[in-house]
């Protein structure tokens, strides 16, 4: 999902490659459902990220936009 450039408008790695940026949870969840993943809510997807060692660095609700005005949820993993 993240390596597909068509999805970079709503999910991508930052330029350094050490943070996962998610702008649309709806797109992510619908894509995961299409791939056979059973979660239909953001909290379920977040639990999966947490179980793999990701931690929330910034939530899109913090209203800190990027240079284009988009608000992103930022996840970080200590091994990336």
C-alpha positions as CSV (number, residue, x, y, z in Angstrom):
1,X,0.0,0.0,0.0
2,X,2.7,2.5,1.0
3,X,5.0,1.7,-1.9
4,X,2.3,2.4,-4.4
5,X,2.7,6.0,-5.6
6,X,-1.0,6.2,-6.4
7,X,-1.7,6.1,-2.6
8,X,0.9,8.8,-1.6
9,X,-1.9,11.4,-1.4
10,X,-3.2,9.7,1.7
11,X,-0.4,7.3,3.0
12,X,3.4,7.5,2.6
13,X,6.7,7.4,4.3
14,X,8.3,10.8,5.2
15,X,11.4,11.8,3.2
16,X,13.8,10.3,5.7
17,X,11.8,7.0,5.6
18,X,11.5,6.8,9.3
19,X,7.9,7.9,9.9
20,X,4.6,6.6,8.4
21,X,2.2,9.5,7.4
22,X,-1.5,8.8,7.1
23,X,-3.8,11.4,5.9
24,X,-7.0,9.4,5.3
25,X,-8.0,6.6,7.6
26,X,-11.0,5.9,5.4
27,X,-8.9,5.2,2.4
28,X,-6.5,3.0,4.5
29,X,-9.3,1.0,6.1
30,X,-11.1,0.5,2.7
31,X,-7.9,-0.6,1.1
32,X,-7.2,-3.0,3.9
33,X,-10.7,-4.4,3.7
34,X,-10.2,-4.9,0.0
35,X,-7.1,-6.9,0.8
36,X,-9.0,-9.1,3.3
37,X,-8.3,-7.4,6.5
38,X,-11.3,-7.5,8.9
39,X,-10.9,-4.1,10.7
40,X,-13.5,-1.5,10.0
41,X,-12.5,1.1,12.5
42,X,-9.5,3.3,13.1
43,X,-9.0,2.0,16.6
44,X,-8.6,-1.5,15.4
45,X,-6.0,-0.5,12.8
46,X,-4.2,1.5,15.4
47,X,-4.1,-1.5,17.7
48,X,-2.4,-3.4,14.9
49,X,0.2,-0.7,14.4
50,X,0.9,-0.6,18.1
51,X,1.2,-4.4,18.3
52,X,4.0,-4.2,15.7
53,X,5.9,-1.6,17.7
54,X,4.7,1.6,16.0
55,X,3.9,4.6,18.3
56,X,1.8,7.6,17.6
57,X,4.0,10.7,17.2
58,X,1.4,13.2,16.0
59,X,-2.3,12.8,15.5
60,X,-4.0,14.6,12.6
61,X,-6.3,16.1,15.1
62,X,-3.5,18.2,16.4
63,X,-4.1,20.5,13.5
64,X,-0.5,20.9,12.5
65,X,-0.6,21.1,8.7
66,X,2.3,20.3,6.4
67,X,3.6,22.8,3.8
68,X,0.6,22.0,1.5
69,X,-2.0,22.5,4.3
70,X,-2.7,18.8,4.8
71,X,-3.0,17.3,8.3
72,X,-1.3,14.0,8.9
73,X,-1.3,11.3,11.5
74,X,2.4,10.4,12.1
75,X,3.5,6.9,13.3
76,X,7.1,6.1,14.3
77,X,8.9,2.8,14.8
78,X,12.2,2.8,16.7
79,X,13.7,0.3,14.2
80,X,13.1,2.6,11.2
